[in-house]
Amino acid sequence: MWPGAWQYVKIPLFINLNIMEVKDSNGNLLVEGDSVCLVRDLTLKGSSTTFKRGTKIKNIRLTDDEEEVECRVGKGTIVLKTCFLKKV
């Protein structure tokens, strides 16, 4: 092509967006800011802390992985697997 010539660009009509669906242990959809409850007792790696079954966790944040959510418990932030959570 010579300088200054027009070039035609093909633009796709449909854009494939990978929308992530985060689900709890019962199959309910989780969204940013939901409250969840623990399904079983969990021990924190590298610590003697144990989170008991039924502990309510408020205001979860979604991560890049659909099997994990980030939440704040006490003064620390932890990442939990969604298979141990149920929506409240």
N, C-alpha and C positions, 0 to 999 in steps of 0.2 A: 504494500500500500504506500501511496505517496503521502507526504506530510499534509495535514489539514483535511484529509478525506474522512468522511463519516464512517463510523463502524457501528454495525448493528449488534446489539447484545440481547441474547435470549434471557428473559426473566421468567422464573418458574411461577406458575399460577398458584400453586399450593405449596405452602411451607410446612414441613413436618416438624411440629413442636413436640418434644418428648415431655409430656406432662406427668409428673411423678404423683402416684397415689400412695399415701402412707396410711396403712391400716393397722389397727390394734389386734390383740389376740382373738377378738370375736368377729373381726372383719369390718368393723366400723371405720369410716374415714376419719383421720386426724388432720386437723388444720392448725396453723400457727395460733397460739394463745389458748388452746384447749386445756382442760383439767383432766388428769388421768389418775388411775389408782393402780397400785402394784397388785399383781395376781399371786405372787409367791414371795417368800423371803429371799432377799438378795444380799450377798456380802460384797463389799467394795474391795476391789483388788488393791493390794498393797496397804491395806488398813484393816483394823479390827471392827470397823463400822458395819452394822447390819441394818438394812432397811426392812421393816416388817411388812408382811402381807396386809393390804388394806391402806397403806400409807398414801395419802392424797397429795399429788403434785400438781401445782397450778402453773399456768402460763408456760407451756412447752414451746420450744423452737424447733423447726424442722432443719435437718442437715441435708447434705448432698446425697446421702445414702437413705433409701426408703425404708430400711430396716432399723434405723437409729433416730432417736430424738435427743435434743439437748435440753436440760432443765436445771433449775437452780434449787438446790436443797440446802437450807441453812445459809452459810456464807459462801459455799463452793458451788461450782457448776460441774455437772456430770453428764455423761452420755449413756442412755439406756436403750436396750433393744426393745422394739415394739412388741415382740412376742411375750414379754412379761408385763405388758400394760393393758388396761381396759379403759375406755372412755367413761367419764362420770357424767 
